[in-house]
Amino acid sequence: MGLTAACGGSSRCDPAALDVTWTPFTDAAGLPFDCAGASAVGGVRVLVDGTTAFQLDGGCVSTAGGTRSEGTRLTGLAPGAHEIAVQGIGADGLVRFEDRRTVTVPAGCAGAQQVATTPAAVADDLGLTYSIAGQLACPVSGFVWLSMSDETRGTVYAVVDQTRAPTSIPCGTPLVFPAAPFGRYRVDFIQIVTPTGIPTIPFRAAYQMCVPFVFDHAADDVATLPALQQATGPCAP
């Protein structure tokens, strides 16, 4: 890299760099808050074009060099456009806040460019409440099967059935999906099944909801499903 001439005959080059900051954060209601000391923010990750360039664990405040900072300097980036993503990581290691923006790094001795981000809530825990019509108790040795789709992203979000972890959710277990991305979801079906002891038909539905249930997830919230009715046959695909 070339050097530029400075006054007094000295030569100096300040390479292009990005000074990325992340304050304030905003919650699911769009309200700003100081991430320092906030239990929802267990760390910060900065990605450049999808690759982690910086990670801070144990909170959002860096004390590198003895200086308190809610930011970091990125150097060595090739000239051109780059996508910078700042993610707030929960204590569970999952992304809960994010801000993405495109920044152009100039060539030569351009010095530092400020990139001020305000990571917003993009995901939170999603709960599903289910019950049996008539307030009946769970059957002995009952298990929950379900299929849930993410309509916002056009993907299948979760499936538990005869071929995928059929006994992983005992009936009565709270259904909580950590750091589910905000958006619209659809429960395609939910069943409570019991073992039959028959090798060719190992489980049989006792109660079920076969009509798709659509709901929006926009905070740390719980969706209440319609009561499950006694099963009279399989849920049609």
Rosetta blueprint (number, residue, H / E / L):
1 M L
2 G L
3 L L
4 T E
5 A E
6 A L
7 C H
8 G H
9 G H
10 S L
11 S E
12 R E
13 C L
14 D L
15 P L
16 A L
17 A E
18 L E
19 D E
20 V E
21 T E
22 W E
23 T L
24 P L
25 F E
26 T E
27 D L
28 A L
29 A L
30 G L
31 L L
32 P E
33 F E
34 D L
35 C L
36 A L
37 G L
38 A L
39 S L
40 A L
41 V L
42 G L
43 G E
44 V E
45 R E
46 V E
47 L E
48 V E
49 D L
50 G L
51 T E
52 T E
53 A E
54 F E
55 Q E
56 L E
57 D E
58 G L
59 G L
60 C L
61 V L
62 S E
63 T L
64 A H
65 G H
66 G H
67 T L
68 R L
69 S E
70 E L
71 G E
72 T E
73 R E
74 L E
75 T E
76 G L
77 L L
78 A L
79 P L
80 G E
81 A E
82 H E
83 E E
84 I E
85 A E
86 V E
87 Q E
88 G E
89 I E
90 G L
91 A L
92 D L
93 G L
94 L L
95 V E
96 R E
97 F E
98 E E
99 D E
100 R E
101 R E
102 T E
103 V E
104 T E
105 V E
106 P L
107 A L
108 G L
109 C L
110 A L
111 G L
112 A E
113 Q E
114 Q E
115 V E
116 A E
117 T E
118 T L
119 P L
120 A E
121 A E
122 V L
123 A E
124 D E
125 D E
126 L E
127 G E
128 L E
129 T E
130 Y L
131 S L
132 I E
133 A H
134 G H
135 Q H
136 L L
137 A L
138 C L
139 P L
140 V L
141 S L
142 G L
143 F E
144 V E
145 W E
146 L E
147 S E
148 M E
149 S E
150 D E
151 E L
152 T L
153 R L
154 G L
155 T E
156 V E
157 Y E
158 A E
159 V E
160 V E
161 D E
162 Q L
163 T L
164 R E
165 A L
166 P L
167 T L
168 S L
169 I L
170 P E
171 C L
172 G L
173 T L
174 P L
175 L E
176 V E
177 F E
178 P E
179 A E
180 A E
181 P E
182 F L
183 G E
184 R E
185 Y E
186 R E
187 V E
188 D E
189 F E
190 I E
191 Q E
192 I E
193 V E
194 T E
195 P E
196 T E
197 G E
198 I E
199 P L
200 T L
201 I E
202 P E
203 F E
204 R E
205 A E
206 A E
207 Y E
208 Q E
209 M E
210 C L
211 V L
212 P L
213 F E
214 V E
215 F E
216 D E
217 H E
218 A L
219 A L
220 D L
221 D E
222 V E
223 A E
224 T E
225 L L
226 P L
227 A L
228 L E
229 Q E
230 Q E
231 A L
232 T L
233 G L
234 P L
235 C L
236 A L
237 P L
